[in-house]
Amino acid sequence: MTDAPLTPAPIIALSGITKTLKGQKQPRTILDGVDLTVGEGESVAILGRSGSGKSTLLSLIGLFDRPDSGTYVMDGRDLARISERRAARLRSAEFGFVFQRFFLLKHLTAAQNVAMALVNGQGWLPRRKRRARTLEALDQVGIAHLAKSRPARLSGGEQQRVAIARALVRGPRMLLADEPTGALDTETGNLVIEVMRAATDRGCGLILVTHDQAHAAKMQRVLRLEDGVLKPAVPNPAVVPA
Ligand SMILES: Nc1ncnc2c1ncn2[C@@H]1O[C@H](COP(=O)(O)OP(=O)(O)OP(=O)(O)O)[C@@H](O)[C@H]1O
């Protein structure tokens, strides 16, 4: 009998990823050989000083942009040079995105905001299934009781949980979060991090870009983007996960 594998099956594997921004007077290499593997149910935090390229990296992983060189494989498929059409399809079917701003439509209820992700995506779902999935996603983030509330009646933390439910409702393979607690107080931020971390119990991978070391410490792995590459972050002994 063989031993159980020590590492989870990879969802995404990036190797030697480079990105140079050419829109400025002088081209600037932001990513200079990034290697990153995220497995099923794995959570990874990415720290790094402002301007180090964290959002640039996340936008490549989320297929909003393509690398100049390197390989990007997701579930065995090569994504480094795919067309925008295919990228758009994968973005909606296999990724969930959470940003600092919640981007909720203010005239829609929490449930309608979440259901939008099902209406806009590929494939048609009968109304009853849409409703069940929407309520399940709201329940997953602990706010099923707020399904009928409009964003203006929700706190910042509740609005962000609606946004997380919207990111989770299609059952993504990867959840990508860029400073999701940036607009929240510490306690609310902790709750939001817990909710995202719990989503990995269902097998999706999570990448959290954050400046908050305590939030980063709640992830299974903590990396730092520095000089265009990802390195294991040196733990800060002053930071105790809340
Ligand atoms: N579209 C663009 N055109 C030109 N420069 C850009 C563009 N996008 C990002 N940059 C530059 O690339 C660098 C990396 O930006 P990025 O937003 O990825 O950093 P970051 O680590 O996420 O920063 P922050 O923590 O402040 O959000 C910055 O110097 C930024 O000014």
The ligand as an ORCA input file, in Angstrom:
! r2SCAN-3c Opt
* xyz 0 1
  N      -2.289     49.172    -16.180
  C      -1.155     49.605    -15.664
  N      -0.366     50.455    -16.369
  C       0.773     50.900    -15.855
  N       1.242     50.547    -14.639
  C       0.520     49.725    -13.917
  C      -0.717     49.206    -14.378
  N      -1.207     48.384    -13.424
  C      -0.330     48.390    -12.410
  N       0.710     49.185    -12.698
  C       1.899     49.402    -11.872
  O       2.420     48.115    -11.606
  C       2.936     48.041    -10.283
  C       2.270     46.880     -9.550
  O       0.918     47.222     -9.329
  P      -0.068     46.284     -8.496
  O      -1.370     46.989     -8.422
  O      -0.047     44.925     -9.077
  O       0.645     46.263     -7.061
  P       0.069     45.809     -5.660
  O       1.158     45.018     -4.991
  O      -1.230     45.121     -5.833
  O      -0.130     47.193     -4.928
  P      -1.155     47.606     -3.762
  O      -0.770     46.791     -2.561
  O      -0.884     49.061     -3.559
  O      -2.540     47.322     -4.239
  C       2.675     49.392     -9.654
  O       3.868     50.142     -9.751
  C       1.589     49.991    -10.518
  O       1.676     51.385    -10.519
*
